[in-house]
Amino acid sequence: MKQTNFLENAVAQKNKPLAARMAPKSFEDFMGQDNIVGDGKLLRRSIEADNLGSVIFFGPPGTGKSALARIIASKTKAYFEEANAVTIGIADIRKIIDQAKARLEMSGKKTILMLDEIHHFNRSQQDALLPDVERGTITLIGITTENPFFYINAAIISRSIVFEFQLLSKEALLKILDTALTDKENGLGKYKVEMSAQAKEHLVLNAGGDARKLLNALEIGVLSTKVNGEGIRVFDIAVAQESMQKRAVLYDRSGDGHYDHISAFIKSMRGTDPDAAIYWMAKMLAAGEDPRFIARRIIICASEDVGMADPRALTLAVSALNAVEFVGMPEARIILAQAAVYVATAPKSNASYMAVENALAEVRNGKTRNVPNHLKDANLDGKELGHGQGYKYPHNYEGHYVNQDYWTDPVELYKPSGEGYEGKIRERLFGIRKKKSKI
């Protein structure tokens, strides 16, 4: 009987998709998430000591949530129950809890319940779990791709530790890919595969931090590629594109392509061409560029090239960066598009940028100026030294302005343009400067 079960398990394992076969069996195989399962981290220590409390794992698909739960299953002495919130109801929950109670009373053995896609449980289903999670009848491992603070009862959250899983890094995905290509037992090591660096790069970048997506594309690419005369399956960029159903974008994130594309993006916004700006932005995003990097460049352009012609551009650009970090991809592309279009179509002025450049040049090469006495801080012993004496408070005067020297040997550094809102600033400053020249 044992032999039959072994054979059945071996056949079942063989028929599983590559992503399932390559699921890590130990911490040594587990890639990424060092922030929560690295050596010495709380979760790692709890698992190794078999002293795990209820936890919620949340994060994007293919980042190792279920895999880590199964590593826990292999290490714990507790009974491990696995269920999916999509396929079970309250009756099933009660049955699992009743069995857990009986197990605890008869043998003292604890029960760990891994509940995948817990966000699909409604409030009443989650309430059915709560008393036994609180009493310790079951230890819950809730797994979700959704923010648990929005989808899971606050009472369950308060009795659990929440761990957020991040998208896998390029380095982690490359290790997973290389292991899958060389592993003869569970991977594709029995096939002779010649995979180009460009094909690897394409799969890794377009996997979007998802190991399952990466391995699915790798498997279909290898199995669908014909063997050549030398018995080798050549996995080139064309195969990679077909496997991912995504065309390769020629863009080197670490080389000239990176700087050329961001330069084209900024110059398109500066040149008031929203179509070109959106195209270069879309190309960078399609190639896997960090959306936060793009958002930061929009902020710089909003200040350097729009400036006071439309001061709202900077506010909108900063808000866009905050929104991008909060929302994440793919929806962040919409936020970036709005910000890029606003900056591209706004009236332009580099007067603020030129003002600070002129000021820095004056500091380096111009006259050395000290702070005039009437502008110095009069606090502490300043008054005795005459600091602040003679200062005129502008709000006490008509128009909230009074003629007063704010530095010695003044030169004009800020030269406002007539564009947009800056035209109004120019008009006001012209009037003030005209008054000064007459005094």
Helices and strands as residue ranges (DSSP letters): H 2-15, H 18-21, H 34-37, H 42-48, E 55-58, H 65-75, E 79-84, H 90-107, E 111-116, G 118-120, H 123-135, E 138-144, H 148-151, H 154-158, E 161-164, H 170-182, E 193-195, H 197-206, H 211-224, E 233-235, H 237-244, H 256-270, H 274-286, H 291-301, I 302-306, G 307-309, H 312-327, H 332-345, H 351-365, G 373-375, G 383-385, G 394-396, G 398-400, H 422-438
